[in-house]
Amino acid sequence: MTSRAEPTLLGNWWWTVDRTLLFSVFGLMVIGVVLLMAGGPPVAERLGLSTFHFVNRQAVFLMPAVVILLCVSFMPPRWVRRLALLTFVGALLAVIACLFIGTEVKGARRWLSIAGLTVQPSEFLKPAFVVLVAWAFSEGSRRSDVPGTLVAMLLLPLTVVPLILQPDFGQTMLVTLVWAGLFFMAGLHWFWVMGLGGVGLTGIIAAYEFVPHVRERIERFMDKSSGDSFQVDTALESFTAGGFLGKGPGEGSVKRILPDAHTDFIFAVTAEEFGVVACIVIVAIFATVVLRSLWIAQTSEDPFRRFAVTGLAMLFGIQASINMLVNVHLMPAKGMTLPFISYGGSSLWSLALGMGFLIALTRKRPRAEALDQFGGRARHV
C-alpha cells in the first residue's frame, strides 16, 4: 500500500481518486460477468455456439476495458479534453463511414468490421461528445470572448444527424437528453427550454410518422395487441417467476426463450435467477455512481469539471435507466445496453472510457493545480 508521503504517480493517484466511484464501477464489471453466466448460455446454445461463448468473450473484452479506465483516470483535465477531442473526431468519422461501408443489421448501419471485430463507433462518440459540450459551456460561462454556447449548439446537430441517418434513435435520444441537461445547467432562458422541448416533440412525431420500426415500437408499447410483444411479455414473466429472492443460479427457465437475454434483457434474467432484491442492489450501485458524481460536481469550483462530471453522470444514469425501464415495460424498446453488465465489446470499452473521464475529473486536486489547469495561464486546450 502506498503512503500519502510517497511522491510517485501511483501513490498520488491512489490518494486522490474517489474510491467509492472506482469500487462501484469495478463492482458492476464483476457483476456483469456473473450475470452473463446466467443470460449468455441459453442464447449461445440457440445460436449453435459453445455454452460459455459470450461469457468468455466478455472476459476477454473486460481486460482492455480495465486498462482503458485506469489509464484515462490518471489524466489531468487538460489531457481529458484533448483525448475527448481526438475520440470525437475519430468516432464521428467512423459513424459517417458506417453509412457507406457499415454492416447492415435489421435495416440499420451502425457497425464496422475491423480486424475481425464488430465495432459500434457511436458508443465512443457519446462520452467524447459530453466532455466537449461541457468544455464549450464552461468556457462560454467563464470568458465573454469565447462563443461557448454557440459551439455547444453546433456540436449537437453535428453529432445527431449522422446517428439519425444510420438510423440510431436510441443513441440520438440519449445524447440529446444529456445535451439538454447541460444546456439547462448553463442557465438558458425559459424561452429556449420551450423551444427545445418543441423541437424534441417534433422529432418524436416525425420519427413516428416516417420511420416504420419506431412507429411499431411505440404502438406496441401503448397497445400490446397491435404487434408482437413477445420480448416484453417474456421479460415481465421473468420478474414474476423470480419473485423477491429468485430461483437460484442456473435455475431460470424463462431466460431460455427470452431473445437478447445476454444484452438488452439481462436485467430480466437477473430478476428470474437472483430475484428483485438483486435488481434493487444493482439499481443502488448505479445510483451510488450517479449521486456521488453529482455531489462532487456541485462542490467543484471549476466550471469545466462541474459540467463534465454532471454530463458523464447523466449519460451513465440515463442509459442504465432506459435499459431497466424497457425491461419492466415502462418505456418502448430502445436497444440500449445496461452499463458494464450487458454483453458487448464496444459498449464495455466506451463505458470504460467514459468512466475513466469521470474518475479523472473527480480526483482531488490542489487549488494551485486547478488554477494552473483552468486559470488564465491555461486558456488553450
Secondary structure, 3 states (H helix, E strand, C coil): CCCCCCCCHHHHHHHHCCHHHHHHHHHHHHHHHHHHHHHHHHHHHHCCCCCCHHHHHHHHHHHHHHHHHHHHHCCCHHHHHHHHHHHHHHHHHHHHHHHHHCEEECCEEEEEEECCEEECHHHHHHHHHHHHHHHHHHHHHHCCCCCHHHHHHHHHHHHHHHHHHCCCHHHHHHHHHHHHHHHHHCCCCHHHHHHHHHHHHHHHHHHHHHCHHHHHHHHHHHCHHHCCCHHHHHHHHHHHHHCCCCCCCCCCCHHHHCCCCCCCCHHHHHHHHHHHHHHHHHHHHHHHHHHHHHHHHHHCCCHHHHHHHHHHHHHHHHHHHHHHHHHCCCCCCCCCCCCCCCCCHHHHHHHHHHHHHHHHHCCCCCHHHHHHHHCHHHCCC
